[in-house]
Amino acid sequence: MNIFVLDSNIVSFYLRQNQQVIKKVQNTLLVGDEVLISPIAYYEVKRGLMAIKAEKRLLEFAALCKILGIGQMDNSLLDYAADIYYELRNKKQIIEDADILTSAFCKCHDFILVTHNTRHFKEITGLRYCDWI
């Protein structure tokens, strides 16, 4: 069984009723794989919806989180994140901390990241990722 972790941009596509993403989530669950929302994506999406007072979308997001679940963070994530930062810094490929933490979350659990921003993640050794758009 594979576990796919949704990045914030994929969650946003889902909430905007992107049929390609919705069908991909449904089909992934139907074949017995699991789909989670990244804990970092949860924070990014929720703060964004709260900032614009999108009450209806907040309720839709809460319902989606209940269905899929939110990944849980632990201290091993921080070690992976530091390693990723170091690796990228040596390559002169700095990315945002949220992307580093999301990558670390996926790497430390051997999950597959689902993102539309694949260019942010291509330099991270050992990270499995795909784009459902």
Summary of the structure (lengths in Angstrom):
residues: 133
radius of gyration: 14.6
end to end distance: 22.0
largest distance: 43.5
contacts: 389
relative contact order: 0.20
helix: 59%
strand: 11%
